[in-house]
Amino acid sequence: MQGITLYRAKKIITMDPRLPEATHVAVCDGKILAVGDVHCADHWGEVTHSIQFADAVLMPGFVEGHAHMMAGAIWQYAYAGYHDRVDPAGVLWKGLTTLEQVIEGLTEYAATLAPDAPLIAWGFDPIFLPNERLNRHHLDQISADRPIAVLFSNFHLMCVNSKALAMTGYDADTDAEGVIKDASGEPCGELQEMAAMFPIMRRLGIDFRALTQSESAIRSYAQVAQRAGVTTVTDLWATIEGDDLALLQRITAEDDFPLRIVPALGLAGGTAEEMADKALALKAQSTDKLRLGAVKLMTDGSIQGWTARVKWPGYVGGQANGLWNTAPAQIFELCKVMHAAGIQMHLHVNGDEAAEVAIDTLEAAMQHSSWPSHRHVLQHGQMMNAAQFKRCAELGIAVNLFANHLWYFGDQHAALTIGHHRASRMDATRSALDAGVVLAIHSDAPVTPMGPLFTAWCAANRQTMSGEILGEAERLSVEEALYAITMGAAQTLKLDGEIGSIEVGKRADFAVLAADPTACAARDLKDVPVLGTVVDGRPQLL
């Protein structure tokens, strides 16, 4: 046993119901040796007393159970979003709140590029600019000669200019799902979901794998997480090929790398059996700060993009009922094989029809093969209802709800996508807890900024951008919301035996805060400053 360091804090919030609060925590060999008062580690021998956190509040390191490694590297592209955002270096980027600002901002950005370089932007969402939807003619104003692609904030849609359409051969004769056409029958520039988007991405060099599996991407992701108090984070659609694994292992093995990463392998590019074999082979390569072996399955799309699969009465504007990224029959086959192989699955479900298909499919997989401790997770689950949560509890399925949507998109959902009644039960955290479901909440960074305290604020307040409280009956208490970003999220990753609470034997992963989030009003939860993190007992202050 190496040296023992006893940290004193203004307060330690443990998430351990047997000892909810403490003033001291002893750390040894990267783990928690003792928790309590100044004498808690006396019987272990000589200790080194540290007052480094004497004026701070310690919590278990926050766990972001649904985010993507490109949250750092995506900033190599132009930001075209409606909301103000902060990049990994802490620089504020002002939001573009009109179509004219988008065109002007991207025109200025284009002037900084080489003449033959494509212009790629991200973060745009037309739902905030309702007067006219972005189309190829707008982007042609920026450049008719340079290919342009604007990724929407949900990453399920994009809009491109005429040059980019010509590069892929999309024209009036194209008959492909997701290639949207205007009144004249010509492609308008909007492309929905990966099948339609991929030909553009390939030709313009938009490579999501390159945005995740590079040294700079991994390190910038750690910056994003550390600023948010996150010590364990997912990459919830990982494409690990070639030398990617060795790179991840090398970087995460560094003593001062401030993050535990849990990639989930995206299910694409092979048979179900081949992908199961790959997931199991990756699992065997797990390390302390790199946890492999889970998989991610896409079902439907995005509610605000009208590509999610929703049950009757559909979308309030009469839009068609979304798209399947994976056909239900294929979902069934993938779930059956993964469950039988003992591989935990994370299933993207936004619409309630997609959730129903996922639950039915998982139940069928469980009837085929017994695995009581699977703890598969429905991710997003935004339109799930009480009956679906009850089924999840009966089947041992966890949920990770997209609470940030309430503030970022709540007003738009009420007015434009699913109507006020259904929007008021979106991301129904109270219903999930009341049903007995293992619950986490998330940001889906970079779709919305990574910030678990903000996510907890969303779940505790359910306030929209206009100030409306959307579904008061679905609010969580502050304590429940904090549990969802620590122990709840750890449970969805099957890591609750190691992280998520400050208990003896667990890893010494802490979020260091400037104030006590349990002492402030729910409305102030998002404003608690993060001072840094501790990972494996190593402080990493901002």
C-alpha positions as MATLAB code, in Angstrom:
seq = 'MQGITLYRAKKIITMDPRLPEATHVAVCDGKILAVGDVHCADHWGEVTHSIQFADAVLMPGFVEGHAHMMAGAIWQYAYAGYHDRVDPAGVLWKGLTTLEQVIEGLTEYAATLAPDAPLIAWGFDPIFLPNERLNRHHLDQISADRPIAVLFSNFHLMCVNSKALAMTGYDADTDAEGVIKDASGEPCGELQEMAAMFPIMRRLGIDFRALTQSESAIRSYAQVAQRAGVTTVTDLWATIEGDDLALLQRITAEDDFPLRIVPALGLAGGTAEEMADKALALKAQSTDKLRLGAVKLMTDGSIQGWTARVKWPGYVGGQANGLWNTAPAQIFELCKVMHAAGIQMHLHVNGDEAAEVAIDTLEAAMQHSSWPSHRHVLQHGQMMNAAQFKRCAELGIAVNLFANHLWYFGDQHAALTIGHHRASRMDATRSALDAGVVLAIHSDAPVTPMGPLFTAWCAANRQTMSGEILGEAERLSVEEALYAITMGAAQTLKLDGEIGSIEVGKRADFAVLAADPTACAARDLKDVPVLGTVVDGRPQLL';
ca = [
       0.000    0.000    0.000;
       1.413    3.356   -1.101;
       1.088    6.651    0.772;
      -2.281    7.728    2.110;
      -3.591   11.233    1.392;
      -6.466   12.532    3.507;
      -8.349   15.300    1.758;
     -10.466   17.764    3.716;
     -13.346   19.460    1.941;
     -16.008   21.966    2.849;
     -18.424   19.119    2.182;
     -18.331   15.715    0.526;
     -21.561   14.505   -1.082;
     -21.069   10.756   -1.302;
     -24.204    9.310   -2.990;
     -23.881    6.550   -0.383;
     -27.142    6.369    1.615;
     -25.293    4.910    4.608;
     -23.114    8.036    4.859;
     -24.616   10.787    2.661;
     -22.168   13.498    3.746;
     -18.608   13.691    5.057;
     -15.767   16.143    5.504;
     -12.772   13.915    4.725;
     -11.847   11.226    2.205;
      -8.661    9.163    2.283;
      -7.118    8.087   -1.015;
      -4.540    5.382   -1.545;
      -3.406    3.588   -4.713;
      -5.973    5.558   -6.714;
      -8.870    4.238   -4.632;
     -10.969    5.427   -1.723;
      -9.566    4.061    1.530;
     -11.829    5.780    4.037;
     -14.639    8.344    4.215;
     -15.820   10.315    7.228;
     -14.182   12.818    9.565;
     -10.564   13.781   10.216;
      -9.967   10.474   12.019;
     -11.530    8.178    9.376;
      -8.162    6.803    8.193;
      -6.285    6.767   11.511;
      -6.231    2.980   11.815;
      -4.591    2.608    8.390;
      -1.341    4.220    9.476;
       0.395    7.484    8.718;
      -1.513    9.876    6.492;
      -0.633   13.042    4.605;
      -3.207   15.730    5.273;
      -4.231   17.878    2.302;
      -6.262   21.084    2.416;
      -6.265   21.440   -1.371;
     -10.056   21.088   -1.389;
     -10.752   22.728    1.968;
     -12.885   25.438    0.345;
     -14.492   23.146   -2.240;
     -17.292   20.594   -2.372;
     -16.497   17.089   -3.593;
     -18.947   14.829   -5.367;
     -18.456   11.545   -7.188;
     -17.009   12.300  -10.615;
     -19.875   12.961  -12.985;
     -20.683   10.177  -15.441;
     -21.822   11.186  -18.937;
     -23.567    8.094  -20.232;
     -24.398    9.377  -23.705;
     -21.900   11.537  -25.570;
     -19.606   11.244  -28.552;
     -15.839   11.621  -28.827;
     -16.216   14.101  -31.668;
     -17.504   16.651  -29.133;
     -13.952   18.010  -29.082;
     -12.745   17.599  -32.671;
     -16.009   18.802  -34.284;
     -14.762   22.327  -33.630;
     -12.404   22.014  -36.599;
     -15.526   22.805  -38.636;
     -17.492   26.060  -38.657;
     -20.111   26.400  -35.919;
     -23.510   27.402  -37.330;
     -25.771   26.765  -34.331;
     -28.510   28.903  -32.804;
     -27.207   28.764  -29.232;
     -24.033   30.221  -27.799;
     -21.444   27.474  -27.313;
     -18.036   27.181  -25.658;
     -15.285   25.228  -27.416;
     -12.797   22.872  -25.678;
     -10.381   25.763  -25.116;
     -13.077   27.768  -23.321;
     -13.718   30.217  -26.186;
     -17.311   31.455  -26.552;
     -18.916   31.163  -29.997;
     -22.038   33.307  -30.371;
     -25.108   31.654  -31.823;
     -26.466   32.539  -35.273;
     -30.122   33.362  -34.718;
     -31.329   34.225  -38.220;
     -30.872   32.665  -41.637;
     -29.132   35.858  -42.731;
     -26.610   35.499  -39.900;
     -25.945   31.894  -40.903;
     -25.255   32.875  -44.524;
     -23.127   35.855  -43.480;
     -21.159   33.882  -40.903;
     -20.426   31.001  -43.267;
     -19.468   33.412  -46.036;
     -16.890   34.974  -43.719;
     -15.636   31.517  -42.774;
     -15.359   30.467  -46.426;
     -12.977   33.369  -47.023;
     -10.491   31.742  -44.630;
     -10.388   28.458  -46.578;
      -8.198   27.354  -49.441;
      -9.916   27.819  -52.837;
     -10.425   24.076  -53.357;
     -11.416   23.211  -49.756;
     -15.012   22.262  -48.939;
     -16.902   24.308  -46.389;
     -18.238   22.103  -43.624;
     -20.350   23.474  -40.788;
     -22.157   21.878  -37.859;
     -24.697   22.662  -35.143;
     -27.374   24.162  -37.399;
     -31.033   23.512  -36.637;
     -33.777   24.908  -38.877;
     -36.429   24.421  -36.228;
     -35.284   27.681  -34.613;
     -35.544   29.611  -37.911;
     -39.131   28.890  -38.947;
     -39.621   31.516  -41.680;
     -37.742   29.671  -44.422;
     -35.952   26.341  -44.321;
     -32.280   26.293  -45.310;
     -31.846   24.977  -48.869;
     -29.235   24.675  -51.601;
     -30.064   28.121  -53.003;
     -29.090   29.760  -49.707;
     -25.818   27.860  -49.639;
     -25.185   28.673  -53.303;
     -25.083   32.345  -52.234;
     -22.007   31.491  -50.170;
     -20.322   29.682  -53.045;
     -21.435   28.052  -56.267;
     -18.002   26.538  -56.893;
     -17.032   25.230  -53.454;
     -18.956   22.195  -52.090;
     -20.766   23.088  -48.868;
     -22.315   20.800  -46.268;
     -24.050   22.004  -43.111;
     -24.583   19.274  -40.532;
     -27.668   19.744  -38.377;
     -27.237   19.764  -34.607;
     -28.755   16.276  -34.293;
     -26.300   14.826  -36.881;
     -29.241   13.012  -38.489;
     -29.668   15.573  -41.272;
     -27.618   17.965  -43.380;
     -28.111   20.590  -46.056;
     -25.749   20.933  -49.032;
     -25.318   23.292  -51.959;
     -25.735   22.567  -55.671;
     -22.042   21.802  -56.122;
     -22.164   19.065  -53.465;
     -25.363   17.610  -54.955;
     -23.704   17.450  -58.373;
     -20.684   15.666  -56.913;
     -22.904   12.812  -55.763;
     -25.219   12.745  -58.759;
     -28.313   13.687  -56.762;
     -30.816   15.160  -59.226;
     -34.480   15.074  -60.204;
     -34.166   11.428  -61.236;
     -32.815   10.334  -57.853;
     -35.293    8.079  -56.066;
     -33.714    7.512  -52.662;
     -35.176    7.736  -49.190;
     -33.867   10.796  -47.380;
     -33.074   12.876  -50.484;
     -35.679   15.620  -50.081;
     -37.033   17.398  -53.131;
     -38.653   20.792  -53.651;
     -41.920   21.601  -55.428;
     -40.212   21.420  -58.810;
     -38.988   17.869  -58.159;
     -35.338   18.874  -57.774;
     -33.296   18.004  -54.649;
     -33.644   20.973  -52.284;
     -30.308   20.212  -50.608;
     -31.680   18.623  -47.441;
     -30.573   15.046  -46.793;
     -32.034   12.938  -44.001;
     -30.267   10.102  -42.181;
     -27.056    8.285  -42.983;
     -28.014    6.439  -46.170;
     -28.650    9.753  -47.941;
     -25.870   11.665  -46.198;
     -23.004    9.218  -46.556;
     -22.241    9.802  -50.280;
     -21.754   13.513  -49.521;
     -19.693   12.792  -46.428;
     -17.402   10.433  -48.331;
     -16.734   12.911  -51.130;
     -16.195   15.870  -48.796;
     -14.038   13.959  -46.338;
     -16.472   14.219  -43.436;
     -15.260   11.238  -41.450;
     -16.834   10.771  -38.014;
     -14.175    8.160  -37.255;
     -11.435   10.717  -37.932;
     -13.229   13.063  -35.532;
     -12.869   10.477  -32.769;
      -9.883    8.228  -33.384;
      -7.028   10.721  -33.451;
      -4.783   11.884  -30.647;
      -6.027   15.463  -30.841;
      -9.664   14.323  -30.798;
      -9.176   12.157  -27.725;
      -7.313   14.873  -25.841;
      -9.817   17.593  -26.737;
     -12.617   15.281  -25.579;
     -10.867   15.047  -22.227;
     -10.779   18.855  -22.097;
     -14.514   19.044  -22.742;
     -15.229   16.454  -20.043;
     -12.930   17.951  -17.436;
     -14.522   21.396  -17.780;
     -17.859   19.751  -17.005;
     -16.668   17.757  -13.964;
     -16.940   14.482  -15.904;
     -14.540   11.676  -14.984;
     -16.218    8.835  -16.922;
     -17.659    9.372  -20.389;
     -19.007    7.283  -23.246;
     -18.278    7.388  -26.946;
     -21.664    6.072  -27.951;
     -21.018    5.087  -31.554;
     -17.403    4.052  -31.695;
     -15.716    2.846  -34.872;
     -12.527    1.181  -33.698;
     -10.411   -0.023  -36.605;
      -6.746   -0.759  -37.289;
      -4.485    1.130  -34.907;
      -7.367    2.903  -33.114;
      -7.301    0.542  -30.148;
      -3.566    0.935  -29.581;
      -3.938    4.729  -29.682;
      -6.777    4.689  -27.161;
      -4.860    2.360  -24.870;
      -1.701    4.459  -25.036;
      -3.380    7.776  -24.250;
      -5.712    6.511  -21.532;
      -2.796    4.685  -19.867;
      -1.085    7.995  -19.092;
      -1.187    8.635  -15.346;
      -2.418   12.193  -15.779;
      -5.006   11.517  -18.505;
      -8.116   12.864  -16.741;
     -10.835   10.639  -18.107;
     -12.269    7.137  -18.082;
     -13.702    6.348  -21.550;
     -16.413    3.789  -22.307;
     -16.764    3.339  -26.085;
     -19.791    1.481  -27.437;
     -19.113   -0.151  -30.798;
     -21.504    1.024  -33.511;
     -23.351   -1.908  -35.047;
     -22.660   -1.454  -38.741;
     -20.566   -3.008  -41.470;
     -20.923   -6.743  -40.952;
     -23.152   -9.610  -39.940;
     -24.555   -9.751  -36.426;
     -22.212  -12.619  -35.594;
     -19.150  -10.771  -36.913;
     -19.970   -7.682  -34.913;
     -20.558   -9.744  -31.764;
     -17.152  -11.365  -32.186;
     -15.534   -7.944  -32.596;
     -17.241   -6.576  -29.480;
     -16.101   -9.544  -27.406;
     -12.552   -9.256  -28.726;
     -12.500   -5.562  -27.790;
     -13.869   -6.307  -24.324;
     -10.838   -8.477  -23.638;
      -8.625   -5.413  -24.286;
     -10.238   -3.247  -21.590;
      -8.053   -1.338  -19.136;
      -8.681    0.781  -16.039;
      -9.477    3.899  -18.071;
     -10.717    2.248  -21.255;
     -13.795    0.031  -20.898;
     -14.760   -1.856  -24.026;
     -17.322   -4.466  -24.981;
     -20.685   -2.665  -25.205;
     -22.426   -1.926  -28.519;
     -24.746    0.770  -29.885;
     -27.702    0.135  -32.173;
     -29.524    2.873  -34.093;
     -33.243    2.496  -34.652;
     -34.995    5.735  -35.652;
     -33.876    9.327  -36.162;
     -34.512   12.749  -34.614;
     -37.805   14.223  -33.398;
     -36.941   17.819  -34.319;
     -35.792   16.529  -37.714;
     -39.114   14.664  -38.105;
     -37.164   11.442  -38.711;
     -38.041    9.762  -35.392;
     -40.661    6.998  -35.507;
     -43.691    8.113  -33.473;
     -46.971    6.443  -32.656;
     -50.418    7.782  -33.529;
     -51.338   10.654  -33.954;
     -47.924   11.326  -35.511;
     -46.458   14.783  -36.045;
     -48.608   17.876  -35.623;
     -47.554   19.231  -39.036;
     -48.608   16.072  -40.802;
     -45.046   15.068  -41.712;
     -44.359   11.478  -42.686;
     -43.576    9.169  -39.768;
     -39.797    9.259  -39.760;
     -37.231    6.767  -40.975;
     -35.734    3.538  -39.722;
     -31.940    3.689  -39.621;
     -32.107   -0.030  -38.920;
     -35.119   -1.980  -40.149;
     -37.157   -3.696  -37.389;
     -36.308   -7.161  -38.727;
     -32.607   -6.339  -38.556;
     -33.026   -4.865  -35.064;
     -34.523   -8.187  -34.007;
     -31.627  -10.196  -35.432;
     -28.953   -7.930  -33.905;
     -30.569   -7.976  -30.471;
     -30.995  -11.743  -30.502;
     -27.329  -12.337  -31.365;
     -25.883   -9.698  -29.005;
     -28.000  -10.774  -26.059;
     -27.127  -14.444  -26.587;
     -23.423  -13.495  -26.681;
     -23.641  -11.586  -23.377;
     -23.020   -8.157  -24.934;
     -24.643   -5.113  -23.356;
     -26.595   -3.035  -25.867;
     -27.379    0.674  -25.965;
     -30.321    1.295  -28.303;
     -31.052    4.741  -29.749;
     -34.822    5.333  -29.534;
     -36.312    8.807  -29.872;
     -39.910    8.186  -30.921;
     -42.322    6.065  -28.908;
     -42.851    3.655  -31.819;
     -39.095    3.030  -31.907;
     -39.117    2.467  -28.142;
     -41.958   -0.033  -28.502;
     -40.105   -1.959  -31.207;
     -36.936   -1.981  -29.091;
     -38.720   -3.258  -25.985;
     -40.554   -5.948  -27.971;
     -37.290   -7.005  -29.586;
     -35.350   -7.156  -26.324;
     -38.131   -9.159  -24.716;
     -37.990  -11.644  -27.600;
     -34.195  -11.883  -27.229;
     -34.605  -12.615  -23.520;
     -37.075  -15.399  -24.301;
     -34.520  -16.879  -26.676;
     -31.541  -16.671  -24.266;
     -31.416  -16.182  -20.505;
     -29.191  -13.383  -19.172;
     -30.791  -11.744  -16.110;
     -28.014   -9.180  -15.540;
     -27.894   -7.785  -19.083;
     -28.909   -4.204  -18.175;
     -29.459   -3.132  -21.771;
     -30.154    0.606  -22.099;
     -32.688    2.559  -24.148;
     -30.931    5.805  -25.034;
     -32.870    9.085  -25.402;
     -36.288    7.458  -24.858;
     -37.803   10.889  -25.252;
     -41.399    9.912  -25.912;
     -41.592    6.830  -23.715;
     -44.737    6.578  -21.592;
     -45.485    5.055  -18.196;
     -46.509    1.690  -19.666;
     -43.234    1.408  -21.564;
     -41.215    2.289  -18.458;
     -43.102   -0.377  -16.524;
     -42.193   -2.973  -19.151;
     -38.554   -1.860  -18.967;
     -38.541   -2.330  -15.210;
     -40.025   -5.815  -15.578;
     -37.406   -6.749  -18.185;
     -34.414   -5.176  -16.435;
     -33.911   -2.562  -19.163;
     -32.366    0.749  -18.062;
     -33.072    4.149  -19.645;
     -30.901    7.188  -20.264;
     -33.179   10.142  -21.017;
     -32.203   13.239  -22.994;
     -33.193   15.824  -20.372;
     -31.358   18.676  -22.142;
     -34.004   18.591  -24.883;
     -36.498   20.155  -22.503;
     -34.636   23.473  -22.523;
     -33.089   23.386  -25.995;
     -36.095   22.121  -27.952;
     -39.099   22.006  -25.590;
     -40.880   25.021  -27.064;
     -40.385   23.755  -30.599;
     -41.621   20.268  -29.730;
     -44.780   21.686  -28.166;
     -45.509   23.946  -31.132;
     -44.100   22.151  -34.165;
     -43.391   18.435  -33.733;
     -45.549   16.484  -31.274;
     -47.864   19.020  -29.611;
     -48.011   20.357  -26.072;
     -49.553   17.325  -24.355;
     -46.939   14.846  -25.536;
     -44.136   17.399  -25.162;
     -45.080   17.825  -21.484;
     -44.200   14.170  -20.871;
     -41.030   14.124  -22.950;
     -37.999   12.728  -21.129;
     -40.316   11.570  -18.377;
     -37.789   11.115  -15.581;
     -40.376   10.980  -12.786;
     -42.381    8.287  -14.556;
     -39.200    6.274  -15.103;
     -38.183    6.436  -11.447;
     -41.715    5.692  -10.252;
     -41.716    2.586  -12.460;
     -38.507    1.392  -10.794;
     -36.269    1.829  -13.837;
     -32.515    2.427  -13.569;
     -32.313    6.054  -14.751;
     -29.567    8.239  -16.179;
     -29.804   11.596  -17.974;
     -27.473   12.954  -20.631;
     -26.349   15.684  -23.040;
     -25.581   13.717  -26.230;
     -22.613   16.065  -26.706;
     -21.914   17.622  -29.139;
     -25.660   17.743  -29.949;
     -25.978   19.821  -26.772;
     -23.040   20.897  -24.601;
     -21.649   18.404  -22.116;
     -22.512   19.643  -18.629;
     -24.057   17.206  -16.160;
     -25.045   19.965  -13.723;
     -26.985   21.657  -16.520;
     -28.541   18.306  -17.437;
     -29.545   17.823  -13.792;
     -30.988   21.358  -13.813;
     -33.092   20.435  -16.849;
     -34.494   17.356  -15.115;
     -35.184   19.219  -11.867;
     -36.800   22.284  -13.480;
     -38.102   21.220  -16.928;
     -37.900   24.836  -18.068;
     -37.911   25.702  -21.761;
     -36.092   28.571  -23.445;
     -39.277   30.658  -23.242;
     -39.496   30.072  -19.479;
     -42.409   27.615  -19.561;
     -42.349   24.675  -17.141;
     -43.021   21.786  -19.491;
     -44.502   18.918  -17.492;
     -44.102   19.905  -13.841;
     -45.261   16.466  -12.681;
     -42.186   14.900  -14.325;
     -39.657   16.946  -12.329;
     -36.942   15.295  -10.251;
     -35.739   16.570   -6.918;
     -32.217   18.019   -6.872;
     -30.985   14.918   -5.053;
     -32.589   12.579   -7.610;
     -31.147   14.574  -10.506;
     -27.654   14.462   -8.992;
     -28.017   10.714   -8.470;
     -28.909   10.343  -12.162;
     -25.607   11.959  -13.261;
     -23.529    9.859  -10.866;
     -24.789    6.478   -9.639;
     -27.637    6.235  -12.131;
     -25.334    6.778  -15.090;
     -22.731    4.437  -13.603;
     -25.396    1.734  -13.368;
     -26.267    2.088  -17.062;
     -22.596    1.418  -17.849;
     -22.433   -1.513  -15.410;
     -19.654    0.335  -13.550;
     -21.537    1.127  -10.345;
     -19.265   -1.245   -8.426;
     -16.330    1.052   -9.194;
     -17.595    4.610   -9.675;
     -20.678    6.758   -9.090;
     -20.357    7.182   -5.318;
     -17.668    8.010   -2.794;
     -17.368    4.707   -0.941;
     -14.491    2.644    0.375;
     -13.004    0.458   -2.340;
     -14.242    2.520   -5.266;
     -12.026    4.531   -7.558;
     -11.028    7.974   -6.307;
     -12.875    9.873   -9.044;
     -14.324   13.190   -7.867;
     -15.914   16.335   -9.277;
     -14.560   19.421   -7.540;
     -17.193   22.150   -7.150;
     -17.118   25.715   -5.850;
     -20.504   25.395   -4.109;
     -22.861   22.792   -2.679;
     -25.457   21.797   -5.292;
     -27.695   20.276   -2.603;
     -27.847   23.589   -0.737;
     -28.967   25.747   -3.657;
     -32.428   26.098   -5.126;
     -33.214   23.847   -8.078;
     -33.249   26.903  -10.358;
     -29.579   27.604   -9.503;
     -28.241   24.093  -10.037;
     -26.796   24.837  -13.481;
     -24.771   27.756  -12.107;
     -22.630   25.767   -9.632;
     -19.035   26.274  -10.871;
     -16.831   23.267  -11.651;
     -13.255   23.715  -10.430;
     -11.852   20.502  -11.853;
     -11.765   16.767  -11.307;
      -9.851   14.012   -9.558;
      -9.278   10.757  -11.451;
      -7.669    7.778   -9.764;
      -6.720   10.090   -6.908;
      -4.895   12.572   -9.173;
      -6.253   16.149   -8.970;
      -6.759   17.890  -12.311;
      -7.891   21.436  -11.552;
      -8.924   23.953  -14.207;
];
